[in-house]
């Protein structure tokens, strides 16, 4: 079923929905690449997408790992830096009925912090865990590009109940838009038919 749903998404790679995702992702990665050049001049050694294990009691491992945008051990304490996009893309909230049958309402969002709002689903579902671990790539199996990016997400927060709805945040990092598609596929497998997404409250933060 997962393969069939993925093929449905991939049949329309140039849809308005995907063009919106691409525009926001491209804006973030452009800022990320510029910040990385400056960072490497300031910190030697220093680089992108360094994985940290956060101490969050009684929480599954896939919610306890964070890839920092930029990190260096050249100073004490280590420098941990997040990339912030200035003047992010703004647009009116827009609804999309995707070929898979999932309804998505997109609000203005940052690729590095998208809040996902749905009706409740099992937060310990193996489907969600597999998606998180695949795109976090904690074993660093994915090849790095010339900038040092691996095409990975940077964090996922545990779903929290707010006004009878689940809310969780994803920092999509350098991951391709297919990672977003696959997350929607997972949510549909969990019985979710309607999703609201936007940067309402970014939860993926560097540890204090």
N, C-alpha and C positions, 0 to 999 in steps of 0.2 A: 504493500500500500504506500509506503514512504516513497519508493521509487516512482510510482505512478503520479503521486502528488507533486514530486519534484519536477517531473517532466511537464506537468501542466503549467507550473510557474515558468519554466524555461522556454516554453513556446512563445511567450510574449516578452522577450527581454527588453524591447523598446517601448513598453507601455508607459503611460504617463506616471504611473506609480514608480516604476523603476527609474525613470528619468529624474524624478524628485529625489530618490535615494542617492543616485549617482551624483547629483549636483551638490548635495549636502556632504557626502563622503569626500568628493573631490576638494571641496573647500577646506575640510578638516585636514586632509593629507597634505595639501599645499602648505598650510600653516605648520604642520608637523615637520615637513622636510626642511622648511626654513629654520624652525626652532632647533632642529637637530644639528644643522651646520654651525649655528652660533654656540650651541651647547658643547660640541666637540672641541671648539676653539678655547672654551673656558675650562672644561674639565677633561683631564687626560689621566687615566682612561675614563671613558664615559660613553654611553650608548642607549639605544631604545629598547623598549619592551622587555625589561628585566622583571622576572617573576619574584613576587614576595608571598610568603605564607602568612596570612593574618590570623591572629589568635581570637577566634570567635567561638566561644563554648557551645557545644551541642549543635553544631552546624555542619552539614555535609561538606566534604572537601571541595566540591566544585563551586561552593559559595565562599570559600575561604582563601582563594588565591587571587592575587591582583598583579597584573602586569603594569609597571610604571611606564609612563610615556618616555621619560628620560631619567637615567639613574647613574650615579658615579660613586665609587668608593675612594676616590682620590682625596676626599676631605673627610673630616670627622666632626660630627656624625655624617654618614653618607648623604649626598644630595639627592633628593627625590623631587622631580619637577613634572608638572602636568601642563599640557599644551592647551591654551584657551584660544578659541577662534574669535577674533574681533569682528564685529558687524556680521553676525551669522545671518543666513538666509531667512527672510521673513515671508510668510504667505498666509492667506486665510485658511482656516481648517478645511480640510477636504476629505470626502469619503470616497473609498474605492471598493468596488465589488470585484474581487479577484477571481480568476478562472477556476480556482480550487473551491470556490464557494465561501471563502472567508471574507467577511466585511471588515475593512480597516478604515478608521478615521484618523488621519494624520494631522497633528498640530505642529507648529514650528518646533524643530528639534535640532540638537547637536548630535553628530555621529558618535561623539565620545560620551554621551549620556542620554539614552532614550528610555523614558519611563513607559512601561507596558502595563495597560490596565485591562483586566478581563474579569469575567465571573470566576468564582473559586474553582480550582482544580487541585489535584493532589500535588503538593509542592515537592514531595519526595518521589515523584514519578521517575522511573528509569529512563523514559524517553527524554525528559528535560535534562537529566544528569548526563546522558550520552551526548546530547547536543553541546552542553557546556564544556565537557571534557574534550570533545572533538575540536572545538574552536578555540579553547584556551591553549591546547597543545602543550601541556605541561612537560612533556618529554622532549620538546623542541625538535620534533621530527620534520617540521615544515622547513623548506629552504628559505633562506633570507634573500631579499632582493638587494640591489646595489646600495640601497639606503640603510639596509639592516632590518627592514620590516619583514615579518614572517606571514602576514595575512591572517592574523589572529585577533580574537576579541581580547579585551583587557580585564573585564570583570563582569560578574552577574551577582546581583544582590538577592538574598532570600525573599520570596514573595511575602508581603505583609497585608493583612486585612485592613481595609479602610472603606468605611461606608458600604460594607457588604461586597466589596470588590477586592480582588487581588491586585497589588501594585508591586512591580519589581523593575529594576533598572539594569540596562546593559550598556557597557562601554564597548562599542564595536571596534575600537582601535583601528588596526590596519586590515581587518577582515573585509572580504568582498561582499557585495550586496546579496550574494547567494546565501550567506550566513543568516541574513534577515529572513529571506524566503524560507529557509529550512526551519527557523524558529516558528514561523507561522504554520508550517506543516506540522511541527510537533504539537503546537497548541490545538490545531484541528484534530489531531489524533486523540487529544485529551478531551474532545467534545466542545471545544471553544469555537463559536461561529462568528463572534464579534470582538474586535480588538480596538482599543483606543491607544494611540502612541503619540508621544511628544516629550519635550524637555520641560516638565513641570517642576521636578524636584530631583536634582542629580544626587544620587547616593554613593556612587563609586568615588571615594575620596582616598587620598594617600593616608597611610597610618600616621598618627601623631608621633 
